[in-house]
Amino acid sequence: MKNEHRSSHSRLQRSLLAVALCSCIAAMSTPAFAQSSNATLRGKAPPGAQITATNTASGATRKVSANADGSYALVGLEPGTYRVEAAGGAAQTVTLAVATSVNLNLAGGAAAATTGELGKVTVTGALVEKKTSEVGKNISLKQINTVPQLTRNFLEFADTVPGMQFTTDGSGHSDIRGGAQQTSAVNVYIDGVGQKSYLFGGVSGQQQSAGNPFPQLAIGEYKVVTSNYKAEFDQVGSAAIIAQTKSGGNQFHGEVFGRHTNTSWRDRTAAEQEPGKDKLKTRQNEYGFALGGPIIKDKMHFFVSYEGKNFVTPADPVTVPSQFASYAPYLPQRVQQQFGPVTRPFKEDLYFGKIDWEIGDNDKLEFSAKVRKEDSRDSVGAQTTARAAKNNANRENRYDLRWEHYGESFLNEARVTYEDVLFNPTAYNFGNQSVYTKQQSESDVLMFDDATSGLAIQRKGQKGPAFQDDLTFNRIDWHGSHVIKVGFKYKQVDLTQSENSTVNPSFYYMVNDGSAPGPTGTSAIPYEVKFNLPFVGGTPSVTTKDKQYGFYIQDDWDVTDRLQFNLGVRWDYEKIPSYTNFVTPSEVLAALNGPDTTSGAPAGQTYRQTLAKGGINIDNYIGNGHNRKSPKNNWAPRLGFSYDISGDESLVLFGGAGRSYDRNLYDYMGLEQVKSALSSYTVKFAESTGCTPAPNTCANWNPGYLSGGSAGMAGLVTPGVRNGEIDLLNNNMKTPYSDQYSLGLRAKLGEWNTSATLSKIISKNGFVFTLGNRYPNGAFWGTPSWGGTAQPWEHNPPGFGGLILGDNGIETRTAQLLLSADKPYTKSSGWGASVAYTFSHASGNRGGDEHYSFDAATIGNYPFIPLKAVPVHRLVVTGIYDLPWGITSSGKLTLSTPPPRNEVADGWSGSGNIPTPLAFDVPGAYGVKELDLSLSKDIKIYKGLTVQFRGDLINAFNWGNRNDYTWTWVNGQATNIQVKKYGSQYTPPRTLFMSMRVFF
């Protein structure tokens, strides 16, 4: 890069600052978001000296001139190792981590981190970011390649960051959570591109998946920021994970690996330990390769990788819910034979490729592509037999073209991206679904069998382009040194939400354990059937052209050599036409405005009046195509500071406060149209219920109904009438957000980098569906026809199913103490370690990832309770140690207390109590107690060709880590809480993985 010496005249400096600010103001009408994974190198050098940084792998060179006060800033540096020198001075070799801003003194003398000298080259080593207000830490390639791992999902190592949890359930699905917020609030940025799923939140492609979002072979390193991230990060409410992919260099490098485990290499799961149960045949095969190198030395390079998975893994055991255990012996024998362990097959192919091209001294082009293909059997286990499973298909294609231009005092990054993501579950078996329930209570399901519901057959996706541009000014002096970054983005993506198939009707069978009058066992005739028929003129699918805009400005201001301010603000706007232009169907309006015909309603009272008695103004949910607006006030200030107390960055005080907006998920926002397009019918059968046959509601049983599908029952109803569930969204939907506060201290103690942080995160406006139905007197709780106390399920809008209202209102409050200590691995020391401890006090009005809330009249009526999303205490320790004979050992210890259970106190068993959400503690000192170990041996074959043999022993001591319990409700309190010996587990049983890796 060519740079001329810059005049140090103060008026020019002020002019540059003014230009930067004016650029921001001018760009406000244009969208914005970008999330750089590059590094920034700042510090002091001789005034006017030219500083040159050369990437030792690719040969890429970046230059900048020091300001009159000696300050300099090299921005947009790809993470890696650089040879840095100021004209006339000694060179220093340093390693820069992803998404960091670090200091290097070139003004004279070696830096404090100097570990040795080679001729005129000072070897400084890895520079650790300390002067930042962000809360988080970096995950190195050494950790990724060495620490024991269950999934080969690169995000698994985020588990070693205080405040983070990476979990894998009994079905192999993995989730990553920051604090106590929903998993959907996380966003992952790969090479600066957000991987957000607009349908489900979190990382795209991970819905009900045991797969990886990205080939681990292609990840160089990444950074986890749990709060107080800078203004460039968008669509995130909890953790931001910034990853940098590998690139080719001037030498060819590659590797091939294979990894395997099977039934004989693992202990029995808890379910397999039950007497009479056999060990299921399972296997896991993982394999892949990577290759990178030069196309034109110092100018153009390539990198490609592939990873595949082929699994047959255990799911949660098939069993009746613990509170209904007494009903299990009375289910049909053919259903009971399905109880116990069950497996799920899974296959994934992941491809990634990248080409970078240095065009002259000032410009760089980079193009990358990711392709993901995944097929699995899912929704099996627990209350679902293998016959009632579904097949999931995940498809994802992403493309990214980036141009970087380096000017005299700025860096411009322009990017065009395209994504095509599809989640497409279908039925494993097509036919009738059999649903077995406690008595005739359809909500108390004992078991699903024979086929999945038509509701599970879906097609959901996001597809479209985006453009974003980021401009960084790196030579602005005004009361200190500034690096100012501004950015904008425009994205148009087609969002598709499709569900509710007309196939696979659901037949409901009553089971009696003797607690009710009548014969015990399962009724031979179902008591009702649920099925769907198409509504003329409607389709159970909606596609909308979602438009996203945003803008941000971020100023990293070195006020003095010790004090830095991180000042930023961003603005986001999103328009979802299917929401803003929605018109409530006329049939729905007629039902809401017409007479309330439910039992007990006074003559002449309309359903609207019933709702009004219950505190619901239905006009707030009725769309006319013009009365809905997208929120335009999503301004998010982000303020932070760091102060170098010691003057050498060995003791740094830092803190921050900021707001971050996430998004409303289209999986919910699209239901308003999807649910109204199919007519849903529930027909009871006279022989089982005693109802009087009448069109649309009751019929005499005919065994032929079992063979005709939904179409075969069309004669029981008046087809073509809109009568399904009514889903309505509030006309004033808001954007979920979190307010984040932190104060902490970083200290270097010998070779250890330590940190202690107090963090407070308050999230608000989480999306929630509540039940709009009301009893005629407006009450939410009352006495149904079957007695006891229950919600008004029998009081639907006339001619329709339930009224479901979508609002914002889920809140969480999380206070945490985050402690970390890291000793980076070095070849000279032969060891490395990390310690991460989190103390959490978390409460909220809805826990986990739940968004349906039918146990109170409104979300405002839900109590704030301790949340099950996070344990109170959690400790994760990792270690790497070089043994003799070229053997490397590593381990990971995870200890946590049991999280509280979030349940609804029993109020429908004749007690007369109103069901109430509550939290209660479970017995045991540990929720998770797991030690993973790994040993690897490198054998050098020939001139840089190395073969590695490795074994990973997961849960080495086979600690049980049960997470399934039974209890008894007594006066609204859980008593006699006991662990289910053969239930599900937080962790897998002891499992050995063997792998081989060949690399050069």
N, C-alpha and C positions, 0 to 999 in steps of 0.2 A: 504494500500500500504506500502510495506516495503522499508525503506530508511536508508542507513547507513550514518554516518557523512562523509562529503566530505572534502578532503584536500583542503586547500585554496591556495595552491601554485600557483603562477601566471602562471607558465609554463603550468600547467594543464588547467587553464582557457583559455589560448591562444590556447591550443590544441583543446579544445572543440569548440571554435569559428572556428578554421581551419577545423575541421571535418564537422561542419554545412555548411560552405561555399563549401567545396569539395563535400558534398552530393548534394548541389544545382547544381554544375557544372556537376556532374555525371548524374544527373537526367534530364538534359536539352534535351536529346534525347527522353525523355518519356513525355507523355502528362500531363496536369494538370489543374484542377480547383476544388476548394472546397470552401464552404462558411459556416463557422461554425456559429452556433447560440449559442454556449456555451459562458460562461463568464470567465474572467481572474481576479484573485484577487492578487494584488501586494502590496508591502509595506515594512516596516521595522519591525524586530524582534530581540531579543537577538542573537548575532552571534552563529551559530551552533545549535540553538534551532529547535526542530521539531514542525512544524505548522500542525495542524490537522483541517480539515473542514468536518463536518458531516451534511449531508442533513437531516433536521428534519422531512421530509415527508417520504423519502424512506430508511433512515438509511445508505445510501452510504457514505463511508469515503474516503477522499483523504489526503495524507500527503506529506510534502516536508520539507527539512532542509534549514534553512537560511544560506546564504553565509557568508564569513568572515566579510563583511562589514554590515551584518545584513539584506541585501536585500533578498526578497523571491518572488516567483511567483507560484501561484497555477493556473494551466491552465486546460481547458477542463471541467469546472464546469457547470453542467446543471443549468439553471436559477432556482432560488428558494431561500428558506431560509436556512441558514447554521449556525451551532454553530462552531465558529472558536476560536482556542486557541493555544497559544505558550506554550511549556512545561514550567511549573512552573509559568505561568501567568494566569490572569483572562480570562475567555471565553467571547466572544462577539457574539451576535446573529445578523446576518446581512442578508439582502435580496439582491440578485444579479439579475439584469435585463438581458434580452436577448442580446447577442452580444455586451457586454460591457467589458471594462477593467477599474477597479476601484482600489483605494488605501485604505488600512486599516492598521493603525499603531498599531503594537503589541509590540513595543519596550519598552513600559512603560507608564502607565497612560491610561485613557480612550481616545477614538478617539473624535475628535471635534464634531462628529455628535451624541454623546451619549445623549440619552433622559431619561435614567433611569437604575436602577440596581436591579437585583433580586438575592439576595445572592451573589455568586461569578460570576454570569453571567451578563455582561453588555449588555443592549439592545440598539443596535446602530440604527436599522431600515434599511430602504432602502438606499443603496449607489448609488449616482447619478454620472454618468460618466461625467467628466469635462475636464480631460486632454486627449483630442483626437483632431486630425485634421479633423475628419469627420464632415460633416454638416448634422444634422438631430436630431431626438428625438425618445423616446420610447413611445409606446402605452401600457398602463397597462391593466391588466385583469379587474380592477375596472372600467375603462373607457368603455371597451368592454361590460361589464355587465350592465352599468348604463346609459350612454349617449344615447339620442334618436337616433333611427336608422330607415331608410326606408327599407333597403334591406336584412338585416341579412347577408350581405357579409362583412367578417371581415375587408376587405380592405377599407371599407367606412370610418373608423376612421382615415385613413391616411390623410383624408381631413383636419384634425386639425393640420397638420404639415406645416409650412411655405414653399411655393414653390410647394405644391402638390394640385391636384384637383381630386376629385372623382365625377363623373357625371353619371346620369341616364337619358337616353333620353325618349321620349314619348312612345317608344316601350318596355321599361324596360331594354334595354341593358345598362350595366354599363361599364365605362372606368375609368382607373386611369392614370393620366399624371403627369410627373415631368417637371416643367418649361414649355417651349414652344415647347419641342421636341415631336416627335410622340409617341403615346401611346405604340407602338411596342418596344420602347427603354427601357421600364421598365422590370425588372426581379424580381421575388419573389422566395425566398429560404425558404423552409420549412424543418426544421431539417437539414439544410445544403445542401439540394438538390434543384437545380434550377428547376423551373416549366416552363421554357421558351417554347413557341410555336415556332417551327422552320418553320412552314408554315406562321403564321400570326404575330408573335412577341407577346410581352407581356406575359400574363399568359395563359397557354394552357387551352383549353376548353372554353374560354370566347368569341370566335368568334360568333357574333350575338346571344349572350346568355343573359338571364335575371337571370341566375343561379349564384351559388357561386362556387369559385374554390376549396373550402375546407370547411368541417363542422366547423362552428364558435364555436360549443361546444368543439371542439378538440384543439382550439388555446389557449395557455396559455397567451402569450403576443407577441409583435413584435416591431421591430425597423425599422424606416424609415431613410435611408441615401440618401439625395438628391444630394450630390456630394462629391468628394474627399474620396471615399471609399478605403479600403485597397486592396492590390494586390490580395487577395484571391477571389475577386468577379469578375466573368466573364460574358460575353455575356450580357452586360448592358451598355446603353448609357445615361440614365437619372437616375431614382431613383432605388435604391436597397432596397428591403423590406425583412427583415430577421425575420422569425417567428419560434417560438418554440411551439411544440405541448405539450399537457398535458401528464403526465405519471401517472401510478398508484402508490400509496404509501402503507404504512403499515396499513392504515385504509381504509375501503371501503367508497367510495364516489360516488354519482350518482345524476342524475337529469333527469326529464322529462319535456318537455315544449310543449305548443301549442300557436299559434298566429293567429289572424284572423282579417280580415276587409272585407267589402262588399259594395255594391252600396249605401246603406242607411247611411253608415258611412263616406262618402266622399262628398265633394262639386262637382259641375259640373266642368268638364274640360272646357277650353276655347271653344273648338269645340262644346261642349254640350250646351253652352250658346246661340248659334245662335237660333233665333226664329224658332220654328217649330221642333227643334231637341229634341229628348228624351234622357234621361240619360240611358246609356248602362248598362246592368246588368254585374257587375264585382264582382270578389271575389279573395281573397288571403288567402290561408291556409298554415301555416308553422308549422312543428312539428318535434320532435326528442327526443333522449335520449342519455345519456352518463353514463358510469359505469367504475370505476377503483378501483383497490385494490391489495392486496398481493396474490401471489401464494405461495411464501416462504418468510417469514418475513425477511426484510433487504437484501434479495438476488434476488428475482424474483417478478415482478409485471406486471399487465396487464391494458390496457385501451382500451375501445371500444366506438364508437359513431356513431349515425345515424342522418341525417337531411333530411327532405323532403319538397318539395314545390309543391303546386297545385294552379295555378293561372288562372284567366281569367282577363286580364288587358287591359286598353285602349292603342291604338297606336296613332301615329299622325293622325289627321283627313285626310280623302281622299279628295283631292282638286287639282285643276289645279294650276300649278306654277303661282305665282303672276304676273310675267311679261306677262303671256298669259291668264289673267283672262277674257279678252273679248271673248275668244273662248269657255268658259264653256257652255253658253246657247245653243251652236250649236252642242254639242255632242249628240249622241242618248239618248233618254229618259231613256232607260234601264241602261245606264252608269251613267247618272246624278242621278239616284236613289241610286247609290252606294256612293255618296258624303257624307261627314260628319264623325261622330265618327265611330270607328271600333275597335274591340277587337282582342286579340291574346291569345290563351290558352298556358299554359306552365306547364310542370311537371318535377321534378328533384328528384333523390334519390342519397344521398351521404353517403358513408360508410368509416369509418376509424378504424383501430385497431393497437395496438402496444404492444409488449412484451419486457421487458428488464430483463437482467439476469447478476447479479454481480458474475463472476466466480472467486472466490478467492479474494485476496486483490488488484490485479493488472490488472484485465481484466474485460471487460464488453461487452456483446453482446446485440444488439437491433435489432428487426425486426418490420417493420411497413408496412401496405398496405392501399391504398386508392382506392376505386371503385366509379365511377361516371356514372350515367345513366340519360340522359336528352332528352326530346322530346318537341318540340314547333312548333307553327305556326309563320312564320316570313315573312319579306319583304312584309309587308302590311301597308297601310297608305300612305299619301302624294300622289304620282302619281300612286299608285298601289291599285287596288280594292281588296276586300276580296277574290274574285274569282281567282285572279292572284297571290295569296300568295304561299308560299312554306312551306314544313315541314322540320324542322331541327332536326337532331339526333346528339347528342354529347355523345361520349363514352370515358371514360378515366380510365385506370388501372395503378397504380404505386406501385412498391415494392422496399423496401430499407432494406438491411442487413448491419449492421455496427458493427465493432469490434474496441474497444478502449483498448490499452495496455499502462499502466503507468509504465515507467521505473524510474530509480533513478534520472535522470535529463532530461527526455524527455517524451512526449506523442505521441503515434502513433495512428492515426485513419484511418482504412481501410474500404472501403465501396464498395459494389456491388449493383447496382440498375437496374431496368428494368421498361420500360414504354411502354404503348400501348394506343395511343390517336387517335381518329377518329372523323372527322367532315364530316357528310354525309347528305347534304340537298337534298330533292327530291321535286317533284311537288305536290301541294295540289290538283290540277285538271290536268288531262292529256287530251290534245286536242290542239286546236289552240289558240295561244296568239293573241289578238287583240291590236294593237298599234295605237293610235290616235295621229296625229301630226299636228302642225301648217302648213297649206298648204301641200306641198310635201317635207318638210324639215325633214328628218328622225331623225336628231339630236335634233329637237325641240319637244320633246314628251310632249303631254298633259296628256295622261292617258294610263296605261297598264291595260288590262281587260281580263277576261275569263280564262287565264292560265298563269303560269310563263314561261319564256323562257327556251328552252332546255339548254341554257348556265348556268342556275342556278342549274342544276342537277349535283352534284359533289361528289367526294369522296377524302378526303384529310386527311393524317394521318402521324404519326411518331411512330416508334416501334423499340425497341432494347435495349441492355444492355449497362452498363458503369461500369468502375472501376476507383476508385480514392483513393489516399493515401495522408495523410497529416501528417507531422512530425514536432512537436514543441519542441524546446530546451528551457528550462526555467531556466537554471542555468549557464548562461554565463556572466562572468565579464570581461570587457575590456573597460577601460575608462568609466565606468558606468555599469549599469545592462541591459542585453539584453534578450528579448524574441523573438526568431527567429523561423519563421514558413516557411516551404517549402512544396510544394504539386505538385502532378501530376495527370492527368486524361486522360483516353482513353475512347472514346465513339464511338460506331458504331450503327447507327440508320437508319432504312429503312424509307426514305421519299417518300410519295406517293402523286402525284398531278394528279387528273383526273377530267375532265370537258368536256363540249360540247357534250351533248347527241343528238342523232338523232331524238328524239321525240319533240313534241310541236313546230311546225313551227310558225313563227311570220308573221302575215298579217298586213300591214300598210295601214291605212285609212286617207285620207286627210280631214281636217276640215277647212272651210272657214268662217270667221266672217264678211265677207263683205269688207274686206280691199284689196281683190284681185278680179280680174275679175271672173265671173262665179257665179253659184248659191251658196247661203249660206247654211250652214249645213254640214253634214258629207256625203261623197260620199258613195254610196251603194256598189261600186266595189272598192276593195283595189287597191292602185297604185303599190304595190310591195309585194313580199313575200321573207322572208329569211329562209333558212333551211339548214340542214347539212346532208351529206351522207358520209358513211365511205370510206376512201381511202384504196385501196387494199394494204396490207402489213403494214399498220399503225394502231395504236390504240391510242385513245385519253386519254391515261394514261401512266404515267411514274413512276417507282419506282427505286430509286437509293440508294446505300449503302453509306450514308454520314459518313465520319470519322472525328472525332474531337480530337485534341491533344492540350495540354497546359501545362504550367509550371509556377510556381511563387515562389518568395521568399519575405518574409515580415519581417522586423526587427523593433520592437517597442523598442526603445533605450532610457532608462532613463539616460541621460547624467549626470544630477544632480537630487536632490530631486525636483527641480522646472522645469527643462527643459527636454522635451521628443521630440525625433525625431521619425517620422513614415516613414520609408524608404522601398519602395517596387518596384518590377518590375515583370511583367508577360508577357508571350509570348503565343500566340494562333495561331493555324493553323487548317484549315478545308479544306477537299477535298470533292468535290461534283462531282462524276464521270459523271453524266448526263450532267454536264456543261463542265468539262475539256475534256471529250472524244467525245463531240458533233461534228457530221459531218453534215454540211449544205446539205439538200437534193439537188440532181442534178437538179430537176425541178426548184427549187428556183434559183440556179446558172444560169440556162439557161435563166430565165426571167430577172435576173439582168444584165446579159452580153449581152442579145439580144436587138433588136431595141426598142426604146421608141415609142410605138404606140399610146400614148395619144394625145389628140387634141393639135395642135400647135407645136408638136415636129418636128424639122428639119429632113429631110430625112437623114438616115444613122446614126443618133445620138442614141447611146445605152442608156439604162436606167442608167447604171453605170456612163456614162458621164453626164447625167442629175443630178445625185446625186452629182457628183464632182463639178459641177457648183454651187451647193448649199452648198458646204463646207463639204460634207460627203465622206470620204474614206471608201467605203463599205467593203474593205478588213479587216478593223478593227473589223468587225462583222461576218466574214465568218469563220466557224470552219472546220478544216480538221482532227480532232481527235488527233492532236499533238501540235497545236500552242496555247494552253491555259494552263496557270499555275495558281495554287492557290497562293495567296500572302503569303510569308513566313517572311515578315518583320514587323509583327504586334507586335512590342515591345511596352509595355505600362508602362512607369515609373510613379510612384505615390509617391509624396514627401509631407510630412506634418510636422508640429511642433505644440507644445503647450507649453506655458510658464506660470507657476503659479506666477503671479505678487505678490500676497499677501502672499504666503507661506503656506496658509491653504486652497487653492483651492476656495476661495471666489471671486477671480478675476483672470480669466485665459484668456490670449491672445492666439489665435490659427489661423492657416492658412494652405494653401496647394495648390499644383498644380499637375495636373496629367492628364493622357490620359486613356480613356477606350474605348475598341472596342466592338461593338455590332455584328450584323450579317446581311447578305443579306437573305431575307426571301424566302423560297422555293416556296411559292405561286406565286412569280414572276419568280424565277430561273427555274422553271419547264415548264413555258409556251412555251419556245422555241420548245420543243418536242411536247407538247400537242396540240398546235395550228396547227402544220403542219400535224397532223394525220387525221384530218377530212377535207373534202372538203366542204367549205361553199359557198352557192349560193345565189345570189340576182337576182330575175327575176321580171321585171316590166311587167305591164299589159297594153296592147295597148289601151283599152277602157278608161283608166284613164290618161295615160301619153302621148298618141299619138305616142308611139314608134313603130318601124317596127318589127314585129315578126321575131325572129332569135334565133337559139339554144343558150342556156346558158344565154341570156340577156333579151329577150322580148317574150311574148306569149299572145294569146287571152285568155280572162277570161273564165273560166268554173267553175260553182258553185260546181262541183264535187271535186275541189281542197280542199274544206273545210272539206271533209270527208275522204280523203285518206292519211292524214299525210304526212311526208316527203317522204316516199317511193312512195306515189301516184303521186308525182311531178317529179320522176326520169326521166320520158320521156321528160321533158322540157330541160334537160341538158345532157351533155356528162359525164356520171358517171365514177368514177374511176380515175379522173384526179385531181392531187393535185392543188388546187386553192384557198385555204382559206387565211386568214390573215397571214402575215409573221411576226413572232416575232423573232428578232435576238438580242443576247446579245453581249456586247463589249467583245473582247477577253482578255481584261486586266481589269476585274472587281476588284474593291477594296472593302475593308471592311469599313462599316460606323463606325465613331468614334466621340468622343467628347473630347474636351480639357476643363478642369475644373480648375477654379481659385477661391480662397476664402480667406477672411481675416475677423476674427470676434473676439468678446469679450463675454465671459460668466461671469456672476456675480450672486452671491447669495445675495439677499436682504431680510433679515429676513427669512421667510418661502418660499419665491419665488425664483425659478431658472429662470434667464433671459438670453437671448442671442440676440446679434445683429451681423448680418453677411452681408458682401458685397460679392456677388457671380457673376461670369462671366462664362458662358458656351457657347462654340462655337462648334456646331456639323457640320460635313462635310461628304461627300461621301454618302448621303442618296440616296437610289435607286429611279430611275425615268424612266418612259417610255415616249418617245417623238415620234412625227409623223415624219417618214423618208421621206414621199412623198414630191416631189418637182414639181413645174411647169417646163416646158421644159427649161426655161431660168435660172433655179436654184433658183428662188424666192420661199419663203414660203408663202407669201401673194400675191394674185392676184385676177383676176376677174373670177369667175366660170360661168358656163352656165346660171345660174339663175340670174346673175348680182350681183352688190355690191362688197364687199371685203370678201374673205374667204380663208381658208387653201386649199391646193391642194387635197381635198378629191376625186376628179374625176381623179387624176393622179396616180393611183396605178401601181405597177409593172405589166406588161402585163399578163393577165390571172389570176391575184391574187387579193386578197383584199388589205387592207392598209399595208404599211410597218411600223412596230412598232419597235423602237430601244430602248434597255435597256442599261442604263448607270448609273454611279454614279454622283451626282451633287447637290442634295438638301442640302442646308445649312441653319442653324438657328443661330442667335446671341442673347443671352439672358443675360441681366444684371438685377440683382435683389437685393433688400434690404429685408432681412429676419429678422423679429423681433418676438421673442416669450417670453412669461412669463408663468410659470407653478407653481401652488401651489398644490403639490400632496395632494390627499385626505388622511386623517388619521381619524381613529375612534375617537380619542381624540378631534380633532378639529371639526369634523362633517361636514367638507366642503372641496371642492377642485375646482380648476378652471384652465383654460388654455386660453391663448390669442395668436393668430397667425396672423400676418400681413405680406403681401407680396406686395411690389411695383415692377412692372415688366416693363422693356423696351425691347420688343422682336421684332425682324425683321427676315425676311427670304425670300428666293425666291420661297417658296411653303409652304402653311400653313396647319394646321390640320394634317390629315393622308393621304393626297392625294399623289398619285404616278403617275397618268396619267397626263401629262402636254402637251396639244396639242394647247396651245394658244401662242406659240412662237416657233421659229425654233429649238432652243436647250434650255436646262435648263439654260445655260449661258446667254440667252437673257431675262430671266425673271428678272424683277426688284425686289429689296429688298423692302418689304413693311411691315408695322406693321402687326403682325400675329393675327388671330382670336383665336388662341389656348389658349391665356391667357389674362385675363383682366389686366388693368394697376394697379388697386387697388383691394385688396381682404383681407377681415378680417373675421376670424372665431373665435368665443368665445364660450367656453363650461363651464358649471358649475354644480357642484353636491352639494346638501345641504340636511342635515338630518333634517326633520321636527319632531314635536312631534308624539307620538303614533306609533313609528316605521315606519314612512312614509319617503321615500327618494324621493326628487325631483331633476330633472336635466333638463338642457336645452342646446340648441345649436343655436347660431345666426350666420348666414352667410350673409355677405354684399359684393357685388362686383360691380364694374362699368361695363357697357356693353362692351364686347370685340368688336373690329372693325369688320366690314364685309369684307371678302375677295371675291371679285367678278371680273368678266371680263367686262370691259366697252363695251357697245354695239357698234359694228361696222358693223353690217350686216343688218341694216334697211335702206339702201339707203344713209347713211351718207358719205360713202367712207372712214370712219375712220378705222384704224387697231384696232381690239379688243386688249385691253391692261389690264393685271391684275393690280388691284389697291385695296387699302383699303380705307374705309370711315367709319366715326363714325355714330352711330345711336342716335336718341333722347332718353332722359331719364337719370336720375341720377344713376339708378341701373340696372344692368343686372340681378343680383340675390339679392333678399331681402327675407330671410326666417328665421322664428323662429320656432324651434321644441321644444316641451315640453314633459316631462315624469314624471309620478308619480307611485311609487310602494310601496306596503305594504307587509311586511313579517309577517306571522302568524306562530308562533312556535307551532307545533302540539304535538310532543312527542319525547323526548330524541334525539334531533338533527334533527328531521324531520320537515322541514319548507315548508310552502306553500306561494308562492308569487303571488300577483295579480298586474298587471301592465297595464297602458295605455300610449301609445305614440301618441301624437297629432302632426302630421307633417304639416308644414306650417300653424301654428296656426291662423294667421291673414289672411290666404287665399290670400296673395299677388300674383298678376297675373303673373309676371315674363315672359312676352311674349318674344319670340325670333324669330318671323316671321314678315317680313316687306315687304312693297311694295315701289317702287321708280320708277322714270322716268329718263331715260338717256337723257341728254342734252349736246351735244358737249363733250361726253366722261366723264361727271360728273354725279353722282347720285344726283337727286334733288327730292323734294316733298317726302321725306322719311317719311313713316307712319307705325305705328304698325298695324299688322293685328289683329283685335279685336277677331276673332274666329280662330286664327292660333295656332301654337304649343307653348309650354312653356318650360322654363328651368327646372322648378320644378313641382311636382304634385300639384293638388289642396289640400285644407285642407282635411286631411285624419286621421281617428282615427284607431289605431291598439290596440286591447285588447289581452292580453296574460296571461297565467297562467303557473307557474313553480313550480314544486315540487322537492326539493333537500334535500340531507342528507350527 
